[in-house]
Amino acid sequence: MALRRGPLGLCKLPARSSPAVMNDDIVTVARARRAKGESVNAIARAQGVSRATLYRHIGEGA
């Protein structure tokens, strides 16, 4: 837990979120490529994301 000093003492810093890696266009293309039979490994490598990220967004079970 990160803290900072505020006017009333120590305060907890808000959590940071990472920027979205996948947008709707990328997900649509990934789903189409998967439907054509391309492997998840190849699609993930081409998109620059992990297989887990790709599975999470295209909605297929591992």
C-alpha positions in Angstrom: 0.0 0.0 0.0 1.5 3.3 -1.0 1.0 6.3 1.2 1.6 10.0 0.8 1.6 12.9 3.3 -1.5 15.0 3.0 -2.9 18.0 5.0 -4.4 15.6 7.6 -1.5 13.2 7.9 -0.8 10.1 5.8 -3.3 9.2 3.1 -3.6 6.2 0.9 -2.8 6.8 -2.8 -5.4 5.9 -5.4 -4.8 2.7 -7.3 -3.4 3.1 -10.8 -4.9 1.2 -13.7 -3.0 0.2 -16.8 -4.1 1.5 -20.2 -6.3 -0.8 -22.3 -4.3 -3.1 -24.6 -7.2 -4.3 -26.6 -9.9 -2.2 -28.2 -13.1 -3.3 -30.0 -11.5 -3.3 -33.4 -8.6 -5.5 -32.3 -11.0 -7.9 -30.6 -13.2 -8.2 -33.7 -10.2 -9.0 -35.9 -8.9 -11.5 -33.4 -12.2 -13.3 -33.2 -12.4 -13.4 -37.1 -8.8 -14.8 -37.3 -9.7 -17.4 -34.6 -12.9 -18.4 -36.5 -10.7 -19.0 -39.6 -8.7 -21.5 -37.5 -5.6 -19.5 -36.7 -4.0 -20.4 -33.4 -4.3 -18.3 -30.3 -0.5 -18.2 -30.1 -0.1 -16.7 -33.5 -2.9 -14.1 -33.0 -1.5 -13.1 -29.6 2.0 -12.8 -31.0 0.8 -10.7 -33.9 -1.2 -8.4 -31.6 1.6 -8.1 -29.0 -0.5 -9.4 -26.1 -0.4 -12.5 -24.0 -2.5 -15.6 -24.7 -4.3 -14.9 -21.4 -5.3 -11.4 -22.5 -6.5 -12.7 -25.8 -8.6 -15.4 -24.2 -10.1 -12.9 -21.8 -11.2 -10.6 -24.6 -12.4 -13.1 -27.2 -14.3 -15.1 -24.6 -13.0 -18.6 -25.4 -12.3 -21.2 -22.7 -8.7 -22.3 -22.3 
